[in-house]
Amino acid sequence: MLDVFDLLDLEHPGLKAVKAAVRSGSHDRAKELLVEYYRTRGQPGWHSNKLEKRLFAFQDDATADEILARKFTVLRKTVQLERKIAWATDPFGSREWAWVLNRHCFFQTLAQEYQRTGDEKYAADFNEIATDWIISNPVPAECANNSAAWRTIEAGIRMFSSWPIAWHFFRNSPSFTVDARVLMLESFAEHADYLWKFPTACNWTLMESNGLLHVGALFPEFKDAPKWREAAIERLSREMAAQVYPDGAQFELTTSYHNLSLWNFLQPAALKRIAPSLDFPAEYYDGLKRMMQFNACIMRPDGNWPMINDSDLGKVSYWIVEPAVSLGADKLPETRALLEIERERDSVFFPYAGIFCMRTGDEPQDLYLMMDAGPFGARHQHEDKLNIEVCACGRALVVDPGRYSYHIGAPFRGSGAHNLILVDGMGQNRAATDPSRWVVKSPAPGNRWMSAAEFDYAEGIYDEGFGPRNDISLAHIRKVFFVKPEYWIVIDVLRGDGEYKFEQLWHFVPGKVAAGRGFARTDTPDAANLAVVRSDDAEVRIVEGEETPVLGFVSYEYNEREPAPTAVFTRTCAAPIAFETVLYPSPAGKIVVPEVRPLECTIGETEPRPGRISAISIRLPECEDIFVICHEQKMVGRVKRFLGFEFTGEAIWMRTDLKGGVVRTLRIGC
């Protein structure tokens, strides 16, 4: 470890007395003067003198008194450690626990309790732990991303959250010793040098750069601070251009990591409030705006984001807006407008992310369906193309079960953990495809989108094979027609040859589900319900909490899961084939299960072969709806006849009264 006085620019304003003491050889006196300088210098310090909200500490839940006793709860798992912490401890056969422990989020917990009580025992414990960590974990000469303490992601997180917060909030404590402060200053510089030397990629480089910028901005007295600031801003600006699609989605295409990335772009911008010399290009703020607009558009009616790919359930207000306000981002004109972007009320499609969001509004009772038909993504992917989530009438009904755990969560990443179709028990396998296709430079191919006042229509395709070698060569086309403001029709077209067992899965939220031939429905008397009804008599079974194979769970938070019913619709038949499914929501106190049946539809004098046209009747208590849609382009221009009606075009939806009179008509391509 270098001497702190070799790292500092002693010509910096305010360090004159420190410089004189160093030159006279009075190093102890110089350290005391240096510590006093930092204690009283004012800005740049921290964003406020009140620690209201911990940053980046959502996986560290120990209380201050538990920390004093060395009882740590990390990733929902509690471990009693020795007084001298073993920083590389691996109590659960997963290195994740040690990685999160080494982020030192618990420094913020100690600081909050010290701020609340003024009890020096919390400051003294911080002093002891910080000193021990620095001495026990010297900075490596080379990148050490296989270590517990010095992965670059942990180094970055420490520098933009736990360390500068602890430095500021313990600054007036007599228990935070001169030697510990000097040691910590030297380690701040070593962290910055390490992050400057060893940048990585994807969301890691954002956390690394955020940490690097914080050291350079909060400690301008270091000789290398200008270099650190310049490198951090250059990297963040470059990654904003590389990682954020024109439609605002971050290229890993997971909602949790979108917001993690957003935070690590936004927090550096908020630094300008206490370090006014920081300057970001206009394109950087435009990227931030697009990311916030993506959030505003994709958000569910309950305020949560959908759990796409490696994601937990979360609210933008809690993870982004409130922490940003606690840093004063609402007081900067460049960032204030970002926090005031209102939730989207209309349906929207993200062409690069390939995500469709159908909605009737932004109130809790509104209807919402999300379909993910995008590219695989840069990292943190699931085999989930064409997955659907549904919310209606005040609650989520069909969900993505989340990520659960990186250590034992592989079943949550497979197609079977999503609202998709398995072929002979096999799911999608984009992980075995060409990685150059995982991130796109133009809108994701194969998607179609139409949105009007009375209906939405979305279409996506998965055609990269099923099974471990992708050798089941079927294409799955999913079409969703939203009859506003009532219900959805989902058409699953399987193109190919041969006979297969097709299993269509619907993952419900925890609760009771009833099922019979061709249908499944939630059964919650005091809340909204959803009926999932097929046009055929498919066999339906409900699976809940099954371990072999893992099926019937949902995970809203990392390392936690709970049983949740999954409806599996099974049919063995030849391809090509089309399965028609109606998703019909009902408000609390009312359960409607429509009767859905295939309808005879002819072209000329013949009935089309399976998989070429879908024609169904949807019988409701007070009306009957008809839906006909073509699955081959050559069928579009031909006359289709059904129930005495005929039409030319791609699709038609009709509502008739109980006497057969046409009440309402919607058309596509007519």
C-alpha positions in Angstrom: 0.0 0.0 0.0 1.4 3.4 -1.0 1.8 6.2 1.5 -1.2 8.4 1.4 0.9 11.5 1.0 2.4 10.1 -2.2 -1.1 9.8 -3.6 -2.3 13.3 -2.8 -1.7 16.6 -4.6 -0.4 18.5 -1.6 -0.8 21.8 -3.6 -4.5 21.3 -3.5 -6.3 24.2 -1.7 -6.6 23.5 2.0 -3.6 21.1 2.2 -1.0 23.7 2.9 -0.5 22.7 6.6 -0.5 19.1 5.7 2.2 19.7 3.1 4.3 21.6 5.6 4.1 18.8 8.2 5.1 16.2 5.5 8.1 18.2 4.5 9.2 18.6 8.1 9.0 14.9 8.5 6.1 15.0 11.0 4.1 12.3 9.5 1.9 11.7 12.5 1.1 15.3 12.7 0.5 15.4 8.9 -2.0 12.5 9.3 -3.9 14.4 12.0 -4.1 17.5 9.9 -5.2 15.5 6.9 -8.0 13.8 8.8 -9.1 17.2 10.2 -9.1 18.7 6.7 -11.4 15.9 5.5 -13.6 16.2 8.6 -14.2 19.9 8.1 -13.8 20.6 4.4 -17.5 20.6 3.5 -18.1 19.8 -0.2 -17.7 17.5 -1.9 -19.0 15.4 1.0 -22.2 13.5 0.5 -25.6 14.5 -0.9 -27.1 15.2 2.5 -26.3 15.0 6.2 -29.3 12.6 6.8 -29.1 9.0 5.7 -32.7 8.2 5.0 -32.4 5.4 2.5 -29.6 2.8 2.1 -28.2 2.5 -1.4 -27.7 -0.9 -3.1 -28.4 -2.7 0.2 -31.4 -4.8 -0.8 -29.6 -8.1 -0.3 -28.2 -7.3 3.1 -30.7 -7.4 5.9 -28.8 -7.6 9.2 -29.7 -5.1 11.9 -27.0 -2.9 13.5 -26.9 -4.9 16.7 -26.7 -8.2 14.7 -23.7 -6.8 12.9 -22.1 -6.0 16.3 -22.6 -9.7 17.1 -21.3 -10.7 13.7 -24.6 -12.2 12.7 -25.1 -11.4 9.1 -28.1 -11.9 6.9 -27.2 -11.8 3.3 -29.3 -13.0 0.3 -32.0 -14.0 2.8 -29.6 -16.4 4.6 -28.3 -15.8 8.1 -24.8 -16.8 9.2 -23.0 -16.4 12.6 -19.4 -15.4 11.9 -16.4 -15.1 14.2 -15.4 -11.8 15.6 -12.7 -11.6 13.0 -14.6 -12.0 9.8 -13.6 -14.6 7.3 -14.2 -12.6 4.2 -14.2 -15.5 1.7 -16.5 -17.6 3.8 -18.7 -20.0 1.7 -21.4 -21.3 4.1 -23.9 -22.5 1.5 -21.7 -23.8 -1.3 -22.3 -20.6 -3.3 -19.8 -17.9 -3.6 -22.6 -15.3 -3.9 -22.9 -14.9 -0.1 -19.3 -13.8 0.3 -19.5 -11.5 -2.8 -22.5 -9.6 -1.3 -20.9 -9.6 2.2 -17.8 -7.9 0.6 -20.0 -5.1 -0.8 -20.2 -3.8 2.8 -23.8 -2.7 2.5 -24.0 -3.2 6.3 -21.7 -0.1 6.8 -24.8 1.9 5.9 -26.8 0.1 8.6 -24.2 0.9 11.2 -24.2 4.5 10.0 -27.9 4.8 10.2 -28.0 3.5 13.7 -25.1 5.8 14.7 -27.0 8.7 13.2 -30.1 7.8 15.1 -28.6 7.0 18.5 -25.2 8.7 18.6 -23.9 5.5 20.3 -20.2 5.2 19.7 -20.3 1.4 19.7 -21.6 1.5 16.1 -18.8 3.8 14.9 -16.2 1.7 16.8 -17.4 -1.5 15.1 -17.3 0.2 11.7 -13.7 1.3 12.5 -12.8 -2.3 13.5 -14.4 -4.0 10.5 -13.1 -1.5 7.9 -9.6 -1.7 9.2 -9.7 -5.5 9.3 -11.0 -5.7 5.7 -8.4 -3.4 4.3 -5.5 -5.2 6.0 -6.9 -8.7 5.3 -7.6 -8.0 1.6 -4.7 -6.1 0.0 -5.4 -4.9 -3.5 -4.3 -7.5 -6.1 -1.8 -6.6 -8.8 -3.9 -8.3 -11.5 -7.7 -8.4 -12.0 -9.1 -10.8 -9.5 -12.7 -11.5 -10.6 -12.5 -15.0 -9.2 -12.0 -13.7 -5.6 -14.5 -12.9 -2.9 -13.2 -9.4 -2.1 -11.8 -8.0 -5.3 -14.3 -8.7 -8.1 -14.5 -5.5 -10.0 -18.3 -5.4 -9.4 -17.8 -5.4 -5.6 -15.0 -2.8 -5.8 -17.3 -0.5 -7.8 -20.3 -1.0 -5.5 -18.2 -0.2 -2.4 -17.0 3.0 -4.0 -20.4 4.4 -4.9 -22.4 3.4 -1.9 -21.2 1.9 1.4 -17.7 3.4 1.6 -18.4 7.1 0.8 -21.5 6.9 2.9 -19.7 5.5 5.9 -16.8 8.0 5.4 -19.2 10.9 5.6 -21.5 9.8 8.4 -18.8 8.7 10.7 -16.6 11.7 10.0 -17.2 13.3 13.4 -16.9 10.2 15.5 -14.0 10.0 17.9 -14.1 6.2 17.4 -13.2 6.5 13.7 -9.5 6.7 14.4 -6.8 8.7 12.5 -5.0 5.5 11.5 -8.3 3.9 10.2 -9.1 7.1 8.2 -5.7 7.2 6.6 -5.9 3.5 5.8 -9.3 4.0 4.2 -8.1 7.0 2.2 -5.3 4.9 0.8 -7.7 2.1 0.0 -10.1 4.6 -1.8 -7.2 5.4 -4.1 -6.3 1.8 -4.6 -9.9 1.0 -5.4 -9.9 3.7 -8.1 -6.6 2.6 -9.6 -7.9 -1.0 -9.7 -11.1 0.0 -11.4 -9.3 2.3 -13.8 -7.0 -0.6 -14.9 -9.5 -3.4 -15.2 -12.8 -2.5 -16.8 -15.1 -5.4 -17.9 -18.4 -5.4 -19.8 -22.2 -5.1 -19.6 -23.7 -4.0 -16.3 -20.4 -4.6 -14.5 -18.7 -1.8 -16.3 -21.4 0.6 -15.2 -20.9 -0.3 -11.5 -17.2 -0.1 -11.9 -17.4 3.3 -13.7 -19.9 4.6 -11.1 -17.5 3.7 -8.3 -14.5 5.1 -10.2 -16.3 8.4 -10.8 -17.3 8.7 -7.1 -13.7 8.4 -5.9 -12.5 10.9 -8.5 -15.3 13.3 -7.7 -15.5 13.0 -3.9 -11.7 13.0 -3.4 -10.3 15.6 -5.9 -7.2 15.9 -3.8 -5.8 12.7 -5.2 -3.2 13.2 -8.0 -5.0 10.8 -10.3 -8.5 12.1 -9.6 -8.8 14.0 -13.0 -7.8 10.8 -14.8 -10.3 8.7 -12.9 -13.1 11.2 -13.6 -12.3 11.4 -17.3 -12.1 7.6 -17.7 -15.4 7.1 -15.8 -17.4 9.6 -17.8 -15.9 8.3 -21.1 -16.8 4.8 -20.2 -20.3 5.6 -19.0 -21.0 7.7 -22.1 -19.7 4.9 -24.4 -21.8 2.3 -22.6 -24.9 4.4 -22.7 -24.6 4.4 -26.5 -23.7 0.7 -26.7 -26.1 -0.8 -24.1 -29.3 1.3 -24.4 -31.5 0.6 -27.5 -33.2 3.4 -29.3 -36.5 2.3 -27.6 -34.9 2.7 -24.1 -34.3 -0.9 -23.1 -30.9 -1.9 -21.8 -29.5 -4.7 -24.0 -29.6 -7.4 -21.4 -33.4 -7.2 -21.6 -34.1 -8.0 -18.0 -36.2 -5.5 -16.1 -34.2 -5.8 -12.9 -30.9 -5.3 -14.7 -32.4 -2.5 -16.8 -33.0 -0.7 -13.5 -29.7 -1.6 -12.0 -28.1 -0.2 -15.1 -30.3 2.9 -15.1 -29.3 3.5 -11.5 -25.6 3.3 -12.4 -26.1 5.8 -15.2 -28.4 8.1 -13.1 -26.3 8.2 -9.8 -23.2 9.6 -11.6 -25.4 12.3 -13.2 -26.7 13.2 -9.7 -23.1 13.7 -8.5 -23.1 17.0 -10.4 -25.0 18.5 -7.5 -22.0 18.2 -5.1 -19.3 18.1 -7.8 -20.5 20.8 -10.3 -17.5 20.4 -12.6 -18.7 17.0 -13.8 -20.1 17.3 -17.3 -22.0 14.7 -19.4 -22.9 15.0 -23.0 -26.5 15.7 -24.1 -26.7 12.2 -25.6 -26.1 10.8 -22.1 -29.2 12.6 -20.7 -31.2 11.5 -23.7 -30.3 7.9 -22.9 -31.4 8.3 -19.3 -34.7 9.8 -20.6 -35.3 6.8 -22.9 -34.6 4.3 -20.1 -37.0 6.1 -17.7 -39.6 6.2 -20.5 -39.2 2.4 -21.0 -39.9 2.0 -17.3 -43.0 4.2 -17.6 -44.3 2.2 -20.5 -43.6 -1.3 -19.3 -44.8 -0.9 -15.7 -47.7 -3.1 -14.6 -50.9 -1.5 -13.2 -49.8 -2.3 -9.6 -46.6 -0.2 -10.2 -44.2 -3.2 -10.4 -42.2 -4.1 -13.5 -42.8 -7.5 -15.1 -40.1 -10.1 -14.2 -38.5 -10.5 -17.6 -35.4 -12.8 -17.7 -33.2 -12.6 -14.5 -35.5 -10.3 -12.5 -37.2 -10.0 -9.2 -40.4 -8.1 -8.6 -39.7 -4.4 -8.0 -41.2 -0.9 -8.2 -39.4 1.9 -10.1 -40.6 4.4 -7.4 -38.8 2.3 -4.7 -35.6 1.4 -6.6 -35.0 4.5 -8.7 -37.1 7.5 -7.9 -36.9 7.6 -4.1 -33.1 6.9 -3.9 -32.5 9.5 -6.5 -34.6 12.1 -4.6 -32.6 11.2 -1.5 -29.5 12.2 -3.4 -31.0 15.5 -4.5 -31.5 14.5 -8.2 -34.8 16.3 -8.1 -33.0 19.5 -7.5 -30.9 19.3 -10.7 -32.6 20.5 -13.9 -30.8 17.8 -15.9 -32.2 14.9 -13.7 -35.4 16.4 -12.2 -37.4 16.0 -15.5 -36.4 12.3 -15.6 -38.0 11.7 -12.2 -41.3 13.4 -13.3 -42.0 11.1 -16.4 -45.5 9.8 -15.9 -46.7 6.3 -16.4 -47.9 5.3 -19.8 -51.7 5.0 -20.2 -51.7 3.5 -23.7 -50.5 0.3 -25.3 -47.0 0.3 -26.6 -44.4 -1.8 -28.5 -40.6 -1.6 -28.1 -39.3 -2.7 -31.5 -35.7 -3.3 -30.4 -36.5 -5.1 -27.2 -39.4 -6.9 -28.9 -41.7 -6.3 -26.0 -45.4 -5.7 -26.4 -47.5 -4.0 -23.6 -51.2 -4.0 -24.0 -53.2 -2.0 -21.5 -56.4 -0.1 -20.9 -54.8 2.6 -18.7 -52.5 3.0 -15.7 -54.9 2.6 -12.8 -54.7 -0.5 -10.6 -57.9 -1.9 -12.0 -56.8 -1.6 -15.6 -56.0 -4.6 -17.9 -52.4 -5.3 -18.9 -50.7 -8.0 -20.9 -47.0 -8.1 -21.7 -45.5 -10.4 -24.3 -41.7 -10.7 -24.7 -40.7 -11.5 -28.3 -37.3 -9.9 -28.3 -33.7 -11.1 -28.9 -32.0 -13.3 -26.3 -30.1 -10.4 -24.7 -26.5 -9.8 -23.8 -26.6 -11.6 -20.4 -28.9 -12.9 -17.7 -31.1 -14.6 -20.3 -34.0 -17.0 -19.9 -35.3 -19.4 -22.6 -38.6 -17.4 -22.7 -39.3 -15.9 -26.1 -43.0 -15.3 -26.5 -43.6 -15.4 -22.7 -46.7 -13.6 -21.5 -47.7 -11.9 -18.2 -51.2 -10.8 -17.3 -52.6 -8.3 -14.8 -56.3 -7.3 -14.5 -58.8 -5.8 -12.1 -56.4 -5.0 -9.4 -53.8 -7.9 -9.3 -51.3 -9.9 -11.2 -52.8 -13.2 -12.5 -50.3 -14.9 -14.9 -46.7 -14.2 -14.2 -43.1 -15.0 -15.1 -41.9 -17.0 -12.0 -38.7 -14.9 -11.6 -35.1 -15.9 -11.3 -34.9 -17.4 -7.8 -31.2 -18.1 -7.5 -28.1 -18.2 -9.7 -26.7 -21.1 -7.7 -29.7 -23.5 -7.8 -32.1 -21.6 -10.0 -31.5 -23.2 -13.4 -35.1 -24.5 -13.7 -36.4 -21.0 -13.4 -34.4 -20.0 -16.5 -35.8 -22.8 -18.8 -38.9 -22.6 -21.0 -40.8 -24.7 -18.5 -40.8 -21.9 -16.1 -42.5 -19.6 -18.5 -45.9 -19.2 -20.2 -44.8 -21.0 -23.4 -45.2 -24.3 -25.2 -42.9 -27.3 -24.7 -42.5 -29.8 -27.6 -42.0 -33.4 -26.5 -41.1 -32.0 -23.1 -38.4 -29.8 -24.6 -38.0 -26.0 -24.5 -36.3 -23.3 -26.4 -32.5 -23.3 -26.4 -31.2 -19.9 -27.7 -28.1 -20.3 -25.4 -26.8 -22.7 -28.1 -27.2 -20.3 -30.9 -24.8 -17.7 -32.4 -24.1 -15.1 -29.7 -23.8 -12.4 -32.4 -27.6 -12.6 -32.7 -28.3 -12.1 -29.0 -28.0 -8.3 -29.3 -29.6 -6.5 -32.3 -28.6 -3.4 -34.3 -32.1 -3.0 -35.8 -35.6 -3.8 -34.7 -36.0 -7.4 -33.6 -37.1 -9.4 -36.7 -40.4 -11.3 -37.0 -42.6 -9.0 -34.9 -45.8 -7.3 -35.9 -47.8 -4.6 -34.0 -51.1 -2.8 -34.5 -52.8 -0.6 -31.9 -56.1 1.1 -32.2 -58.8 2.5 -29.9 -60.7 -0.8 -29.9 -58.0 -3.5 -30.3 -54.3 -4.3 -30.1 -52.6 -7.0 -32.1 -49.2 -8.4 -31.5 -47.3 -11.2 -33.2 -43.9 -12.8 -32.6 -42.0 -15.9 -33.7 -39.6 -18.4 -32.2 -37.9 -20.4 -34.9 -34.5 -21.5 -33.5 -35.4 -25.1 -32.5 -36.4 -27.0 -29.4 -34.3 -29.4 -27.3 -30.7 -29.5 -26.2 -29.4 -29.6 -29.7 -32.2 -27.4 -31.2 -33.0 -30.4 -33.5 -36.7 -30.3 -33.1 -37.3 -28.0 -36.1 -40.6 -26.4 -35.4 -41.5 -22.7 -35.5 -43.8 -21.2 -32.8 -45.7 -18.1 -33.9 -47.7 -16.5 -31.1 -50.4 -14.0 -31.9 -52.3 -11.9 -29.3 -55.5 -10.1 -30.1 -56.7 -7.7 -27.4 -60.5 -7.0 -27.5 -60.4 -3.7 -25.6 -61.3 -3.3 -22.8 -62.4 -6.9 -22.1 -60.1 -9.9 -22.9 -57.4 -11.4 -25.0 -57.3 -14.1 -27.6 -53.9 -16.0 -27.9 -53.2 -18.0 -31.0 -50.2 -20.4 -30.9 -49.2 -21.7 -34.3 -46.7 -24.5 -34.5 -45.2 -25.0 -38.0 -43.3 -28.1 -39.0 -43.8 -31.7 -39.7 -44.4 -34.8 -37.5 -46.4 -35.7 -34.5 -45.5 -34.2 -31.1 -46.7 -33.8 -27.6 -47.4 -30.1 -27.1 -47.6 -28.7 -23.5 -48.9 -25.2 -23.1 -48.1 -23.7 -19.7 -49.7 -20.9 -17.7 -48.1 -19.9 -14.4 -50.6 -18.4 -12.0 -49.9 -16.4 -8.9 -50.2 -18.3 -5.6 -53.8 -19.3 -4.8 -56.5 -21.8 -5.7 -57.0 -22.9 -9.4 -59.8 -25.0 -10.8 -59.4 -26.9 -14.0 -61.2 -29.3 -16.4 -60.9 -30.4 -20.0 -59.7 -27.4 -22.0 -59.8 -24.8 -19.2 -58.2 -23.5 -16.0 -59.3 -20.6 -13.8 -58.2 -19.0 -10.7 -60.7 -19.2 -7.8 -60.3 -16.3 -5.4 -63.7 -15.0 -4.3 -62.5 -11.7 -3.0 -60.2 -10.7 -5.8 -59.9 -10.6 -9.6 -59.9 -13.9 -11.4 -58.7 -15.2 -14.8 -60.1 -17.9 -17.0 -57.8 -19.6 -19.5 -59.9 -21.5 -22.0 -58.8 -23.4 -25.1 -61.0 -24.1 -28.1 -60.1 -27.8 -28.0 -60.6 -30.3 -25.2 -56.9 -30.4 -24.2 -56.0 -32.4 -21.1 -55.3 -30.0 -18.2 -53.4 -30.7 -15.1 -52.4 -28.3 -12.3 -48.9 -28.6 -10.9 -47.9 -26.9 -7.7 -44.6 -27.1 -5.8 -43.3 -30.1 -7.8 -39.5 -30.8 -7.3 -38.9 -33.4 -10.0 -38.9 -31.7 -12.4 -39.1 -28.3 -10.7 -42.5 -26.8 -11.6 -45.1 -24.8 -9.9 -43.2 -22.1 -8.1 -42.9 -18.3 -8.1 -40.0 -16.2 -6.8 -40.6 -12.6 -6.2 -37.3 -12.0 -4.3 -33.9 -13.5 -4.7 -33.3 -16.8 -2.9 -37.0 -17.1 -2.0 -39.7 -19.1 -3.7 -43.2 -20.3 -2.9 -45.5 -22.8 -4.5 -47.8 -21.4 -7.2 -50.2 -23.3 -9.5 -49.2 -24.0 -13.1 -51.8 -25.1 -15.6 -50.4 -27.5 -18.2 -52.6 -28.0 -21.3 -51.4 -31.1 -23.1 -52.3 -32.4 -26.6 -50.5 -34.8 -28.9 -51.1 -34.2 -32.5 -49.4 -33.5 -35.9 -47.9 -30.2 -36.9 -48.7 -27.8 -38.4 -51.3 -26.9 -35.8 -52.8 -23.9 -34.1 -54.1 -23.7 -30.5 -56.6 -21.0 -29.7 -56.8 -19.7 -26.1 -59.0 -17.1 -24.5 -57.7 -15.2 -21.5 -60.8 -13.8 -19.8 -60.4 -11.7 -16.6 -63.2 -11.0 -14.1 -63.4 -8.5 -11.3 -63.7 -9.5 -7.7 -66.9 -11.3 -6.9 -67.5 -12.4 -10.5 -66.1 -15.3 -12.4 -66.8 -15.7 -16.1 -65.6 -18.7 -18.0 -66.5 -18.3 -21.6 -67.3 -21.3 -23.8 -64.7 -21.5 -26.6 -65.3 -23.8 -29.5 -63.8 -24.3 -33.0 -65.9 -22.9 -35.8 -66.2 -24.2 -39.3 -64.7 -21.9 -41.8 -64.4 -22.7 -45.5 -62.5 -21.3 -48.4 -64.5 -22.0 -51.5 -66.0 -25.3 -50.8 -63.2 -26.7 -48.7 -62.1 -26.4 -45.1 -58.4 -25.4 -44.7 -56.0 -27.9 -43.3 -55.0 -27.5 -39.6 -52.7 -24.6 -38.8 -53.7 -22.5 -41.8 -56.7 -20.6 -40.4 -58.1 -20.3 -36.8 -61.8 -19.8 -36.4 -63.5 -19.9 -33.0 -66.7 -19.0 -31.2 -66.5 -17.4 -27.8 -69.8 -17.6 -26.0 -70.3 -15.2 -23.1 -73.3 -14.7 -20.8 -74.9 -11.9 -23.0 -73.3 -12.3 -26.4 -71.3 -14.5 -28.7 -68.0 -13.4 -30.2 -66.4 -14.8 -33.4 -62.7 -14.6 -34.3 -61.2 -15.8 -37.6 -57.5 -15.2 -38.5 -55.3 -16.5 -41.3 -51.9 -18.0 -40.6 -50.7 -18.2 -44.2 -50.3 -15.1 -46.4 -51.9 -16.8 -49.4 -55.1 -17.2 -47.3 -55.5 -13.5 -46.7 -56.8 -12.5 -50.1 -59.2 -15.4 -50.4 -62.9 -15.3 -49.3 -63.5 -17.0 -46.0 -67.0 -18.1 -45.1 -68.4 -18.9 -41.6 -71.9 -18.9 -40.1 -73.4 -17.3 -43.2 -70.8 -14.5 -43.2 -67.9 -14.0 -45.5 -64.9 -11.7 -45.5 -61.6 -11.1 -47.3 -58.6 -10.1 -45.2 -56.3 -11.4 -42.5 -58.5 -11.4 -39.4 -62.0 -10.5 -38.3 -63.6 -10.3 -34.8 -67.4 -10.0 -34.6 -69.7 -9.6 -31.6 -73.2 -10.9 -32.1 -76.2 -10.7 -29.7 -78.0 -13.8 -28.6 -80.2 -13.6 -31.7 -77.3 -13.6 -34.0 -77.3 -9.9 -34.9 -73.9 -8.2 -35.4 -73.2 -5.7 -32.7 -69.5 -4.8 -33.4 -66.8 -5.7 -35.8 -63.0 -5.3 -35.8 -60.8 -6.1 -38.7 -57.1 -6.6 -39.6 -55.9 -6.3 -43.2 -59.4 -6.1 -44.6 
